[in-house]
Amino acid sequence: MPLHEEHCSKPYCQLTNEELANPYLVIEELFDFAHLPDVRELLWEWLKVTVTSSYHRTLSSNEQEAIITLFEKLDRLVEAAYRLHEINKDTAKKKMNLHKGKKRK
């Protein structure tokens, strides 16, 4: 379900080289920004204002900024999760190939 073609061809457009090497840094960054209860509250507010279309009327500018920052961090988190997925997929493929090689002998 690609919505933006340019993002499909460049899955790691926002991660630094250090984050590409260690995607867990992005998770740390998210929870340095807000603890789990705060993230959940922001997500709930985000959902409510999105569904009710009252974004500009119900949130203060600080709340709006927090939701935008959360979106940016979640976007990076999705990229980091994708990177971890690719790493795990490559590792599983290597293990399977190694296992097949041992069976042939």
C-alpha positions in Angstrom: 0.0 0.0 0.0 2.6 2.6 -1.0 1.3 6.1 -0.6 4.5 7.9 -1.5 6.6 6.3 -4.3 9.8 8.2 -3.3 9.7 6.6 0.2 9.4 3.1 -1.2 12.7 3.4 -3.1 14.5 5.0 -0.1 13.3 3.3 3.0 16.1 4.8 5.2 15.8 8.4 4.2 15.7 9.8 7.8 18.1 7.5 9.7 21.7 8.5 10.3 24.5 6.0 9.5 24.8 5.3 13.2 21.0 4.6 13.4 21.2 2.4 10.4 23.9 0.4 12.1 22.0 0.3 15.4 18.2 0.9 14.9 17.6 0.5 18.6 18.9 4.1 19.0 15.7 5.3 17.4 13.6 3.5 20.1 15.7 5.1 22.8 15.2 8.5 21.2 11.4 8.0 21.1 11.2 7.1 24.8 13.7 9.9 25.7 11.1 12.2 24.1 8.2 10.8 26.1 7.5 7.9 28.4 5.1 5.2 27.4 2.0 6.7 29.2 2.8 10.0 27.5 3.2 8.5 24.1 -0.2 6.7 24.5 -1.9 9.9 25.6 -0.4 11.8 22.7 -1.6 9.0 20.3 -5.0 9.2 21.8 -5.2 13.0 21.4 -3.9 12.6 17.8 -6.6 10.1 17.1 -9.4 12.1 18.6 -8.5 15.3 16.8 -8.0 13.5 13.5 -11.4 11.7 13.7 -13.3 14.8 14.9 -11.4 17.2 12.6 -11.1 19.6 15.5 -7.3 19.8 15.4 -7.0 23.6 15.4 -9.8 24.2 18.0 -9.0 21.8 20.8 -5.2 21.7 21.2 -2.8 24.3 22.4 0.2 25.1 20.3 2.4 23.0 22.7 0.0 20.0 22.3 0.1 20.5 18.5 3.9 20.6 18.5 4.1 17.5 20.7 1.9 15.6 18.3 3.9 16.7 15.3 7.1 15.7 17.1 5.6 12.3 18.0 4.6 11.8 14.4 8.2 12.5 13.3 9.6 10.1 15.9 7.1 7.4 14.9 8.0 7.8 11.3 11.7 7.2 12.2 10.6 4.3 14.4 8.9 2.7 11.4 12.1 3.1 9.4 14.1 1.6 12.2 11.7 -1.3 12.5 12.0 -1.9 8.8 15.7 -2.0 9.1 15.5 -4.5 11.9 13.2 -6.6 9.8 15.6 -6.6 6.9 18.5 -7.5 9.2 16.5 -10.4 10.7 15.5 -11.5 7.2 19.1 -11.5 6.0 20.2 -13.4 9.1 17.5 -16.0 8.7 18.4 -16.5 5.0 22.1 -17.0 5.9 21.2 -19.5 8.6 19.0 -21.4 6.2 21.7 -21.5 3.6 24.3 -22.6 6.2 21.9 -25.3 7.3 21.3 -26.5 3.7 25.1 -26.6 3.1 25.6 -28.9 6.1 22.8 -31.3 5.0 24.5 -31.7 1.6 27.7 -33.0 3.1 
